[in-house]
Amino acid sequence: MTDADDPELAVGADAFTQQGAGLSVAVVGAGAIGATTAYDLAREGADVTLYDEGSIASGSSGRAAGVCYNAFADPLDAELGSDAIERFRALSGDDTFPFVECPYVWVAHEDDAERADTIRKQVERMQEQGVVALEADADALADRFDTVRTDDVAVAGIAGAAGYTDPAKYTACLAAAADGAGATLAPNTPVDVRTDPSRVVLADGTEREVDAVVVTAGAHTKRLLADAGVSIAMKPYRVQALIADCELAEPMWYDATEEWYLRPHPDGLLAGDGTEPVEADPDGYDRDADPDFAPDLLERVRHRLPDADLELERAWAGLCTATPDRDPLVGELREGLYVATGFQGHGFMRSPAIGQRLAAAVLEGDRIDAFDPTRFDGDEAFEIVDGMSIDP
């Protein structure tokens, strides 16, 4: 994809050339949010370098599920979800990364009255926010998705503004777009972060002073900032997923009672759960799935898709990041130091909207008060909670 091929890229490159002129920015972490932020800064005239200790999308973005939806009842989350879906649609291209429209369904079982009531309230609040969502019972769900077993479902929510994509392809696409807008890509270039003044330090000791450092290094963000003497209230945690060979066109599915999800995939379907509610070492965690993970999850998938002929292709583990209140840390942490982390597994699906807002924070001082990274001292004790879970 080039600027000339895509209207959003072409308009952006022309409309914002002068806004960041003369501003130097180091973005540390070339995942989906970092690549998007670098692109949005570069197209507005900033002198941007995108660093990563590995290759583009070599961290959590490369292991993400690629589920994207706007099924949020909170006004801010609904706004971010809507903006993200719109940008996914605008940036999508068959030769780069495809964003495949697909309804998102989340359900509670008949024996889970509390979560069923929560889903009903969620759908009502989403509709009040203008989110495309509707409530369905078991019969209506079966009529809509005839390959899915629904006899044990009490209630479902269905979100229309949803789809899925390949996170690694999206990230590579945005990194290439950033390069085309004038950013410098520096993969396989580990750096340390320092403050007062803002700068990055390369492995050979070379220091590069910049106007702003933006840390979007996912699970490694906490360590990078700690080395700079800055503490944040974030914990990485391990999650697991698998791909199985079968035929599935729709829907994307989240079982709120049993806390697992699935989506269509070019090789069949992608499904996940396996959240470990303990802090993980981002440099030393087990990247292979647990031995009992795939058999257990496939049994549940077979219950939901009784006619599917499932055959395991592969399984793996990745990392998500948690905060005390389950909202991310996004914005200015210290003068000239910005951060985006703690997305509870929702980082990729929000990346188009978060990258845009993070660039605005650097260029214009914009803030997202609910996500203000200074709302915590950084030494808070808290429990890790699965980001997709629905509290009754």
C-alpha positions as CSV (number, residue, x, y, z in Angstrom):
1,M,0.0,0.0,0.0
2,T,1.2,3.5,-0.8
3,D,-0.1,7.0,0.0
4,A,-1.4,7.2,-3.5
5,D,-3.3,4.0,-3.1
6,D,-5.2,4.9,0.1
7,P,-7.4,8.0,0.6
8,E,-6.7,8.2,4.3
9,L,-3.0,8.1,3.9
10,A,-3.0,10.5,1.0
11,V,-5.1,13.1,2.8
12,G,-3.2,12.7,6.0
13,A,0.2,13.2,4.3
14,D,-1.0,16.5,2.8
15,A,-3.1,17.9,5.6
16,F,-0.7,17.6,8.5
17,T,2.7,18.3,7.0
18,Q,3.5,21.4,9.1
19,Q,2.0,20.4,12.5
20,G,5.0,18.5,13.8
21,A,7.7,20.2,11.8
22,G,11.0,20.4,13.7
23,L,9.9,18.0,16.4
24,S,12.2,14.9,17.0
25,V,10.6,11.8,18.4
26,A,11.9,8.3,19.3
27,V,9.2,5.6,19.4
28,V,10.4,2.6,21.2
29,G,8.5,-0.6,20.4
30,A,7.5,-1.5,16.8
31,G,4.3,-3.3,17.5
32,A,0.9,-2.2,16.3
33,I,0.6,0.9,18.5
34,G,4.2,2.0,18.0
35,A,3.9,1.6,14.2
36,T,0.6,3.5,14.1
37,T,2.0,6.3,16.4
38,A,5.1,6.6,14.3
39,Y,3.0,6.9,11.1
40,D,0.7,9.5,12.6
41,L,3.6,11.5,13.8
42,A,5.6,11.3,10.6
43,R,2.8,12.3,8.3
44,E,2.4,15.4,10.4
45,G,6.0,16.4,9.8
46,A,7.8,15.1,12.9
47,D,11.3,13.6,12.7
48,V,10.5,10.1,13.9
49,T,12.6,7.0,14.5
50,L,10.9,3.7,15.3
51,Y,13.1,1.4,17.3
52,D,12.7,-2.2,18.3
53,E,15.0,-4.7,19.8
54,G,13.6,-7.3,17.4
55,S,11.9,-7.2,14.1
56,I,8.7,-5.3,13.3
57,A,5.8,-7.0,15.2
58,S,8.1,-9.5,16.8
59,G,6.5,-9.1,20.2
60,S,2.9,-9.3,21.4
61,S,1.5,-7.9,18.2
62,G,2.9,-10.8,16.2
63,R,1.1,-13.2,18.6
64,A,-2.2,-11.3,19.0
65,A,-5.5,-12.9,18.1
66,G,-6.6,-10.1,15.6
67,V,-10.1,-9.9,17.0
68,C,-11.5,-6.4,16.5
69,Y,-14.9,-5.1,17.6
70,N,-16.8,-2.2,19.0
71,A,-18.7,-3.9,21.7
72,F,-18.2,-1.4,24.5
73,A,-20.8,0.2,26.8
74,D,-18.5,2.9,28.2
75,P,-18.6,6.1,26.2
76,L,-14.8,6.5,25.9
77,D,-14.3,2.8,25.0
78,A,-17.1,3.0,22.5
79,E,-15.5,6.1,20.8
80,L,-12.1,4.4,20.6
81,G,-13.7,1.2,19.3
82,S,-15.6,3.1,16.6
83,D,-12.6,5.1,15.5
84,A,-10.4,2.0,15.4
85,I,-12.8,0.0,13.3
86,E,-13.2,2.9,10.9
87,R,-9.4,3.2,10.5
88,F,-9.0,-0.6,10.0
89,R,-11.6,-0.4,7.2
90,A,-9.9,2.6,5.6
91,L,-6.4,1.2,5.8
92,S,-7.3,-2.4,4.7
93,G,-6.1,-3.7,1.4
94,D,-5.9,-7.1,-0.2
95,D,-2.2,-6.8,-0.9
96,T,-1.2,-5.6,2.5
97,F,-3.6,-6.7,5.3
98,P,-7.3,-7.6,4.9
99,F,-9.8,-6.5,7.5
100,V,-12.6,-9.0,7.2
101,E,-16.0,-7.9,8.4
102,C,-17.5,-10.4,10.8
103,P,-20.1,-10.1,13.5
104,Y,-18.9,-10.5,17.1
105,V,-21.1,-12.5,19.5
106,W,-20.8,-12.8,23.3
107,V,-22.9,-15.1,25.3
108,A,-23.8,-16.2,28.8
109,H,-25.1,-19.7,29.7
110,E,-28.5,-20.6,31.0
111,D,-27.0,-21.3,34.5
112,D,-25.2,-17.9,34.6
113,A,-28.0,-15.5,35.4
114,E,-25.7,-12.8,36.6
115,R,-23.7,-12.5,33.5
116,A,-26.8,-12.9,31.4
117,D,-28.2,-9.8,33.1
118,T,-24.9,-8.0,32.6
119,I,-25.0,-8.7,28.9
120,R,-28.6,-7.4,28.6
121,K,-27.5,-4.2,30.4
122,Q,-24.4,-3.9,28.2
123,V,-26.4,-4.1,25.0
124,E,-28.8,-1.5,26.2
125,R,-26.0,0.9,27.1
126,M,-24.2,0.3,23.8
127,Q,-27.4,1.2,21.9
128,E,-27.6,4.4,23.9
129,Q,-24.0,5.2,22.8
130,G,-25.0,4.6,19.1
131,V,-23.0,1.3,19.0
132,V,-24.5,-1.2,16.5
133,A,-25.5,-4.0,18.9
134,L,-28.5,-6.1,19.5
135,E,-29.7,-8.7,22.0
136,A,-30.7,-12.2,21.0
137,D,-32.0,-15.3,22.7
138,A,-31.0,-18.9,21.9
139,D,-33.6,-19.3,19.1
140,A,-32.7,-16.1,17.4
141,L,-29.0,-16.8,17.7
142,A,-29.6,-20.3,16.1
143,D,-31.5,-18.7,13.2
144,R,-28.7,-16.2,12.6
145,F,-25.8,-18.7,12.9
146,D,-27.0,-22.2,12.0
147,T,-23.6,-23.9,12.6
148,V,-23.4,-22.8,16.2
149,R,-25.0,-24.8,19.1
150,T,-27.1,-22.4,21.2
151,D,-29.4,-24.6,23.4
152,D,-27.4,-23.8,26.5
153,V,-27.3,-20.0,25.8
154,A,-29.4,-17.7,28.0
155,V,-28.7,-14.5,26.1
156,A,-26.3,-13.1,23.5
157,G,-25.1,-9.7,22.4
158,I,-24.2,-9.2,18.7
159,A,-22.0,-6.4,17.6
160,G,-22.1,-5.4,13.9
161,A,-19.0,-3.1,13.8
162,A,-16.5,-5.9,14.1
163,G,-14.0,-8.0,12.1
164,Y,-10.7,-9.7,12.2
165,T,-7.3,-9.3,10.6
166,D,-3.6,-10.4,10.8
167,P,-1.9,-8.2,13.5
168,A,1.6,-8.8,12.0
169,K,0.4,-7.7,8.6
170,Y,-1.3,-4.6,10.0
171,T,1.8,-3.7,11.9
172,A,4.1,-4.2,8.9
173,C,1.7,-2.1,6.8
174,L,1.8,0.8,9.2
175,A,5.5,0.6,9.6
176,A,5.9,0.8,5.8
177,A,3.5,3.7,5.7
178,A,5.5,5.5,8.4
179,D,8.6,4.9,6.4
180,G,6.9,6.3,3.3
181,A,5.9,9.4,5.4
182,G,9.5,10.0,6.3
183,A,10.1,8.1,9.5
184,T,13.3,6.1,10.1
185,L,12.7,2.4,10.8
186,A,15.3,0.9,13.2
187,P,14.4,-2.8,13.9
188,N,16.9,-5.0,15.6
189,T,18.1,-1.9,17.4
190,P,17.7,-2.2,21.2
191,V,17.8,1.1,23.1
192,D,17.6,2.2,26.7
193,V,15.3,5.1,27.6
194,R,16.5,8.1,29.7
195,T,14.8,11.3,30.9
196,D,15.8,14.9,31.8
197,P,16.6,15.4,29.0
198,S,14.6,12.9,26.9
199,R,16.9,10.6,25.0
200,V,17.6,7.0,23.9
201,V,20.9,5.2,24.4
202,L,22.0,2.7,21.8
203,A,23.9,-0.5,22.6
204,D,27.2,1.1,21.7
205,G,26.6,3.9,24.2
206,T,25.6,6.5,21.7
207,E,23.0,8.9,23.0
208,R,20.4,10.5,20.9
209,E,18.5,13.4,22.5
210,V,15.0,14.0,21.3
211,D,12.0,16.2,22.1
212,A,10.0,13.2,23.1
213,V,10.4,9.5,23.8
214,V,7.3,7.4,23.2
215,V,7.5,3.9,24.8
216,T,5.1,1.4,23.2
217,A,7.1,-1.7,24.0
218,G,4.2,-3.9,25.3
219,A,5.2,-6.2,28.0
220,H,8.8,-4.8,28.0
221,T,7.6,-1.3,28.8
222,K,7.8,-1.7,32.5
223,R,11.4,-2.8,32.4
224,L,12.5,-0.1,30.0
225,L,10.9,2.6,32.2
226,A,12.3,1.0,35.4
227,D,15.8,1.2,34.0
228,A,15.1,4.9,33.5
229,G,14.0,5.3,37.1
230,V,10.3,5.5,36.3
231,S,7.8,3.0,37.9
232,I,4.4,2.1,36.4
233,A,1.5,0.1,37.7
234,M,1.5,-2.6,35.0
235,K,2.0,-6.4,35.0
236,P,2.6,-8.6,32.0
237,Y,0.7,-11.9,32.0
238,R,0.7,-15.0,29.9
239,V,-2.2,-16.0,27.5
240,Q,-2.6,-18.9,25.1
241,A,-4.2,-19.5,21.7
242,L,-4.4,-22.1,19.0
243,I,-5.4,-22.6,15.3
244,A,-7.4,-25.5,14.2
245,D,-8.3,-26.7,10.7
246,C,-12.0,-26.5,10.0
247,E,-14.5,-24.5,8.0
248,L,-15.9,-21.4,9.8
249,A,-17.1,-18.2,8.1
250,E,-18.7,-16.5,11.1
251,P,-19.2,-15.4,13.8
252,M,-16.5,-14.3,16.2
253,W,-17.5,-15.7,19.5
254,Y,-16.8,-15.0,23.2
255,D,-18.2,-17.3,25.9
256,A,-18.5,-15.0,28.9
257,T,-19.4,-17.8,31.2
258,E,-16.4,-20.0,30.4
259,E,-14.1,-17.2,29.3
260,W,-12.8,-18.3,25.9
261,Y,-13.1,-16.9,22.4
262,L,-12.8,-17.9,18.7
263,R,-12.7,-16.3,15.3
264,P,-12.5,-17.5,11.7
265,H,-8.9,-17.8,10.4
266,P,-7.6,-18.5,6.9
267,D,-6.4,-21.9,8.2
268,G,-9.8,-22.6,9.9
269,L,-10.4,-21.0,13.3
270,L,-8.3,-19.3,16.0
271,A,-9.4,-19.8,19.6
272,G,-7.9,-18.7,22.9
273,D,-8.1,-18.6,26.7
274,G,-5.5,-19.9,29.0
275,T,-5.0,-16.7,30.9
276,E,-2.4,-17.0,33.8
277,P,-3.2,-14.5,36.5
278,V,0.4,-14.1,37.6
279,E,3.1,-11.6,36.5
280,A,5.2,-13.0,33.7
281,D,8.8,-12.3,32.8
282,P,8.7,-10.9,29.2
283,D,12.2,-12.1,28.5
284,G,11.8,-15.6,30.0
285,Y,8.1,-16.7,29.7
286,D,7.2,-20.0,28.0
287,R,6.1,-19.3,24.4
288,D,4.8,-22.8,23.9
289,A,1.2,-23.7,25.0
290,D,0.7,-25.9,28.0
291,P,0.2,-29.6,27.2
292,D,-3.4,-29.7,28.3
293,F,-4.4,-26.3,26.8
294,A,-5.3,-27.3,23.3
295,P,-7.2,-30.6,24.2
296,D,-9.3,-28.8,26.8
297,L,-10.1,-25.8,24.6
298,L,-10.9,-27.9,21.5
299,E,-13.4,-29.9,23.5
300,R,-15.3,-26.7,24.3
301,V,-15.1,-25.6,20.7
302,R,-16.5,-28.9,19.5
303,H,-19.4,-28.5,21.9
304,R,-20.1,-25.1,20.4
305,L,-19.5,-26.2,16.8
306,P,-20.8,-29.8,16.8
307,D,-20.5,-30.3,13.0
308,A,-17.0,-29.0,12.7
309,D,-14.2,-31.4,11.9
310,L,-11.4,-29.9,14.0
311,E,-7.8,-30.7,13.7
312,L,-5.1,-28.9,15.7
313,E,-2.6,-27.0,13.6
314,R,-0.6,-25.2,16.2
315,A,-0.8,-23.6,19.7
316,W,1.3,-20.9,21.4
317,A,1.5,-18.4,24.2
318,G,1.9,-14.7,24.2
319,L,1.7,-11.8,26.7
320,C,-0.9,-9.2,27.6
321,T,-0.5,-6.4,30.1
322,A,-2.7,-5.5,33.1
323,T,-3.3,-2.4,35.3
324,P,-5.1,-2.0,38.7
325,D,-8.3,-0.7,37.1
326,R,-8.1,-2.6,33.8
327,D,-7.8,0.7,31.9
328,P,-4.5,1.3,29.9
329,L,-1.8,3.8,30.6
330,V,-1.7,6.3,27.7
331,G,-0.1,9.7,27.6
332,E,2.6,11.8,29.1
333,L,4.3,10.1,32.1
334,R,7.1,12.7,32.6
335,E,8.0,15.8,30.6
336,G,9.0,14.5,27.2
337,L,8.2,10.9,28.1
338,Y,5.1,9.2,26.8
339,V,3.7,5.7,27.2
340,A,1.0,3.3,26.0
341,T,0.6,0.0,27.7
342,G,-1.7,-2.0,30.0
343,F,-4.4,-2.8,27.4
344,Q,-5.7,-6.1,29.0
345,G,-5.5,-7.9,25.7
346,H,-7.3,-5.0,23.8
347,G,-4.2,-3.2,22.6
348,F,-4.2,-4.4,19.0
349,M,-7.9,-3.8,18.4
350,R,-7.5,-0.2,19.7
351,S,-4.1,0.5,18.0
352,P,-5.5,2.7,15.1
353,A,-7.3,4.9,17.6
354,I,-4.6,4.9,20.4
355,G,-1.8,5.6,17.9
356,Q,-3.7,8.6,16.6
357,R,-4.3,10.0,20.1
358,L,-0.8,9.3,21.3
359,A,0.5,11.3,18.4
360,A,-1.9,14.1,19.3
361,A,-0.6,14.0,22.9
362,V,3.0,14.5,21.7
363,L,2.1,17.2,19.1
364,E,-0.7,19.1,20.9
365,G,-0.6,18.0,24.6
366,D,-3.9,16.2,24.2
367,R,-4.9,14.0,27.2
368,I,-7.2,11.0,27.8
369,D,-7.9,11.7,31.5
370,A,-9.3,8.2,32.2
371,F,-6.0,6.7,30.8
372,D,-3.6,9.2,32.4
373,P,-0.5,7.2,33.3
374,T,0.2,9.4,36.3
375,R,-3.1,8.3,38.0
376,F,-1.1,5.6,39.8
377,D,2.1,5.9,41.8
378,G,3.6,2.9,40.1
379,D,4.0,0.7,43.2
380,E,0.4,-0.4,43.6
381,A,-0.4,-4.1,44.5
382,F,-3.2,-5.6,42.4
383,E,-4.5,-8.8,41.0
384,I,-4.4,-9.7,37.3
385,V,-7.9,-10.1,35.7
386,D,-8.5,-11.4,32.2
387,G,-9.3,-8.4,30.0
388,M,-12.2,-10.0,28.2
389,S,-14.0,-11.2,31.3
390,I,-17.4,-9.8,32.0
391,D,-18.0,-8.9,35.7
392,P,-21.5,-9.8,36.9
